Amino acid sequence: MKIVLILLGLLLITFVTIQLFAKKGQKNIETYPYIVNKKYGTFEIRRYEATLFTSVKISSKKYKDASSKGFSILAGYIFGNNDRNEKISMTSPVSMSLEDSMTMMFMVPKKFKKETLPQPNQSQIEFNEEPAKTVAAINFDGWANDAKIEKYKQKLKSALDAEGITYTNRFYFLGYNPPYEVFNRKNEVIVELQSKTIEQLK
């Protein structure tokens, strides 16, 4: 019994240490820059600046399958699976397009340009310059899954419809936490707005 209690104590200490490390690490991570244009009850309107991403397209519309495979490929690239064996800092959030074939994207740290990035060893990885865009964003906590993502996508659509805000069919899921972080998990669903709405918001 004593040995069991000691082992449980060690596991608890390890768990707490990992969570504290994850929380501290989040503070130092470069994030996708935006400004908030307007806040509503359940969502907000944001303006993102043009940003470079590494991306990989996954032929699956299931969150678990696409996120696992996509993360593995892109994480491999930034951890050194490239022509220079160079490590690239992790950024936040991880973005996934909500389509039949999902595209996962990691933001490229600002110190890099497309021409200065190491070339990936895996041919399916691409570099994409995402243009500046105005979006509506809704957030939710806990662990993401297909049901939750769809629930908040529909909540966002209903909220936008109620406000008369028109939007495109370009929806994305944004995940802010590493897989081993348990507490204070942050997730978002965003959608790009139509140009006529953007003009009205200026």
C-alpha positions as CSV (number, residue, x, y, z in Angstrom):
1,M,0.0,0.0,0.0
2,K,2.8,2.4,0.9
3,I,4.5,1.7,-2.5
4,V,1.2,2.4,-4.3
5,L,0.9,5.8,-2.5
6,I,4.4,6.7,-3.3
7,L,3.9,5.9,-7.0
8,L,0.6,7.9,-7.0
9,G,2.4,10.8,-5.4
10,L,5.2,10.7,-8.0
11,L,2.6,10.5,-10.8
12,L,0.8,13.5,-9.4
13,I,4.0,15.5,-9.1
14,T,4.9,14.6,-12.7
15,F,1.4,15.6,-13.9
16,V,1.5,19.0,-12.1
17,T,5.0,19.7,-13.4
18,I,3.9,19.0,-17.0
19,Q,0.9,21.3,-16.7
20,L,3.0,24.1,-15.2
21,F,5.5,23.7,-18.0
22,A,2.8,23.8,-20.6
23,K,1.3,26.9,-19.1
24,K,4.7,28.7,-19.0
25,G,5.5,27.6,-22.6
26,Q,2.2,29.1,-23.9
27,K,3.3,32.6,-22.7
28,N,6.4,32.5,-24.9
29,I,4.7,31.2,-28.1
30,E,4.3,33.5,-31.1
31,T,0.6,33.8,-32.0
32,Y,-1.4,34.7,-35.1
33,P,-1.8,38.5,-34.8
34,Y,-5.2,40.2,-35.0
35,I,-7.2,43.1,-33.8
36,V,-10.8,43.0,-32.5
37,N,-13.1,45.2,-34.5
38,K,-16.3,44.6,-32.5
39,K,-17.6,42.4,-29.7
40,Y,-21.0,40.8,-29.6
41,G,-22.7,38.6,-27.0
42,T,-21.2,35.2,-28.1
43,F,-18.7,36.2,-30.8
44,E,-16.4,38.9,-32.0
45,I,-15.3,40.4,-35.3
46,R,-11.5,40.3,-35.9
47,R,-9.1,41.5,-38.5
48,Y,-6.1,39.2,-39.2
49,E,-3.0,40.5,-41.0
50,A,-1.5,38.6,-43.9
51,T,0.6,35.7,-42.5
52,L,2.7,32.9,-43.9
53,F,1.8,29.3,-43.0
54,T,3.1,25.8,-43.5
55,S,0.2,23.5,-44.5
56,V,-0.8,20.0,-45.3
57,K,-4.0,18.7,-46.8
58,I,-5.5,15.6,-45.3
59,S,-8.2,13.6,-47.1
60,S,-10.5,13.2,-44.2
61,K,-13.3,15.3,-42.7
62,K,-13.0,13.7,-39.2
63,Y,-11.3,16.0,-36.7
64,K,-9.5,13.2,-34.8
65,D,-8.0,11.6,-37.9
66,A,-7.1,14.8,-39.7
67,S,-5.6,16.5,-36.6
68,S,-3.5,13.5,-35.6
69,K,-2.1,12.9,-39.1
70,G,-1.7,16.6,-40.0
71,F,0.0,17.5,-36.7
72,S,2.4,14.6,-37.0
73,I,3.5,15.7,-40.5
74,L,3.9,19.4,-39.7
75,A,5.4,18.9,-36.3
76,G,8.0,16.6,-38.0
77,Y,8.9,19.4,-40.3
78,I,9.4,22.1,-37.6
79,F,11.3,19.6,-35.4
80,G,13.9,19.1,-38.1
81,N,12.6,16.9,-40.8
82,N,13.7,19.3,-43.5
83,D,16.7,19.8,-45.9
84,R,18.7,21.8,-43.2
85,N,17.7,19.7,-40.2
86,E,16.6,23.0,-38.7
87,K,14.2,23.3,-35.8
88,I,11.5,26.0,-36.1
89,S,9.6,27.4,-33.1
90,M,6.1,26.2,-32.5
91,T,3.4,28.9,-32.9
92,S,-0.2,29.1,-31.9
93,P,-3.0,28.4,-32.8
94,V,-3.0,25.4,-35.0
95,S,-5.5,26.0,-37.7
96,M,-7.7,23.5,-39.6
97,S,-10.0,24.3,-42.5
98,L,-13.5,22.7,-42.0
99,E,-14.0,21.1,-45.4
100,D,-14.4,17.6,-46.7
101,S,-10.6,17.5,-47.1
102,M,-9.2,19.3,-44.1
103,T,-6.0,21.4,-44.4
104,M,-4.0,21.8,-41.2
105,M,-1.8,24.9,-40.9
106,F,1.1,26.1,-38.6
107,M,1.9,29.8,-38.6
108,V,5.5,30.5,-39.7
109,P,7.4,32.6,-37.1
110,K,7.8,36.2,-38.3
111,K,11.6,36.0,-38.6
112,F,11.1,33.7,-41.7
113,K,10.1,34.6,-45.2
114,K,9.0,32.0,-47.7
115,E,12.4,32.1,-49.5
116,T,14.3,31.6,-46.2
117,L,12.4,28.6,-44.9
118,P,14.1,25.2,-45.0
119,Q,12.6,22.9,-47.6
120,P,10.4,20.1,-46.2
121,N,11.5,16.5,-46.8
122,Q,7.8,15.5,-47.2
123,S,6.3,16.6,-50.6
124,Q,2.8,17.1,-49.2
125,I,3.9,20.1,-47.1
126,E,3.2,23.5,-48.7
127,F,3.9,27.1,-47.8
128,N,0.8,29.4,-48.1
129,E,0.6,33.1,-47.7
130,E,-2.8,33.7,-46.1
131,P,-4.1,37.2,-47.1
132,A,-5.4,39.7,-44.6
133,K,-9.0,38.8,-43.7
134,T,-11.9,39.8,-41.4
135,V,-13.6,37.0,-39.5
136,A,-16.2,36.2,-36.9
137,A,-14.9,34.1,-34.0
138,I,-16.6,32.0,-31.3
139,N,-14.7,30.2,-28.6
140,F,-15.2,27.1,-26.4
141,D,-13.1,25.3,-23.8
142,G,-12.3,21.7,-23.1
143,W,-11.2,19.0,-25.6
144,A,-12.3,19.5,-29.2
145,N,-14.1,16.8,-31.2
146,D,-16.3,16.7,-34.3
147,A,-19.5,17.2,-32.4
148,K,-18.3,20.2,-30.4
149,I,-16.8,21.8,-33.5
150,E,-20.0,21.4,-35.5
151,K,-22.1,22.6,-32.5
152,Y,-20.1,25.9,-32.2
153,K,-20.0,26.3,-36.0
154,Q,-23.8,26.2,-36.0
155,K,-24.0,28.6,-33.0
156,L,-21.7,31.0,-34.8
157,K,-23.9,30.8,-37.9
158,S,-27.1,31.4,-35.9
159,A,-25.5,34.4,-34.1
160,L,-24.3,36.0,-37.3
161,D,-27.7,35.4,-39.0
162,A,-29.4,37.1,-36.0
163,E,-27.2,40.1,-36.5
164,G,-27.6,40.2,-40.2
165,I,-23.9,39.6,-40.8
166,T,-23.1,37.8,-44.0
167,Y,-20.3,35.3,-44.2
168,T,-18.6,32.9,-46.6
169,N,-18.4,29.1,-46.4
170,R,-14.7,29.3,-45.3
171,F,-14.8,28.0,-41.7
172,Y,-11.8,27.1,-39.6
173,F,-11.1,25.5,-36.3
174,L,-8.3,27.0,-34.2
175,G,-6.7,25.0,-31.4
176,Y,-4.4,26.8,-28.9
177,N,-3.1,24.0,-26.6
178,P,-0.6,21.2,-26.9
179,P,-2.1,17.7,-26.6
180,Y,-0.6,17.2,-23.1
181,E,-2.2,20.4,-21.6
182,V,-5.3,19.5,-19.6
183,F,-6.5,22.7,-18.0
184,N,-7.6,26.0,-19.5
185,R,-7.9,24.6,-23.0
186,K,-9.0,27.1,-25.6
187,N,-10.6,26.4,-29.0
188,E,-12.3,28.6,-31.6
189,V,-14.4,28.4,-34.7
190,I,-13.9,31.3,-37.1
191,V,-15.5,32.1,-40.5
192,E,-14.4,34.7,-43.1
193,L,-16.9,37.4,-43.7
194,Q,-18.3,38.6,-47.0
195,S,-16.8,41.7,-48.5
196,K,-20.0,43.7,-48.3
197,T,-20.2,43.1,-44.5
198,I,-16.5,44.1,-44.1
199,E,-17.3,47.4,-45.8
200,Q,-20.2,48.0,-43.5
201,L,-18.0,47.4,-40.4
202,K,-15.4,49.9,-41.4
